[in-house]
Every structure is written in structure tokens, then in C-alpha cells.
């Protein structure tokens, strides 16, 4: 028997539409719950593509704390997010 997963609909901060969200928080820490509640799956996929482009073109290393700060700042701007204290 086939079991279908139901994914909650979110009011996406980036595209401003009510669309299916993610199944689980995509990041640990404070950003995970924010993304889960405020970003649709489509816009998250768009961000992953943009992040890949940024890493390749700007030669960012996600393992470097300073580069990670740049990626989080770009992510929050791309997805129209804010996180208090992040």
C-alpha cells in the first residue's frame, strides 16, 4: 500500500504564495525553524542553486566561519528572512 506524506503549506516570505513547505528543517540551529515555517520547498530549491553558484563563483568555503557568515547573510536576503540574534 502506498503511503503519501502530507507537507504543511507555508506562506512563503520569498514568493509571497501559500505553497508546500519542506518536510524537515534544512539547517541546524536558529535558521532551521525559521526556514521551515517561512520558506516553500520551491524557493528553498532556488536558494540551493543560488548557493551553489555563489560557492563556485566567489570561491566560498562553507567550512570557513567567515565564508559561512557571508552565505547566511546572502541566504537571508535571498529568502527575505530575518533571525533575531543570528
Order of alpha helices (4+ residues) and beta strands (2+ residues): beta-beta-alpha-alpha-alpha
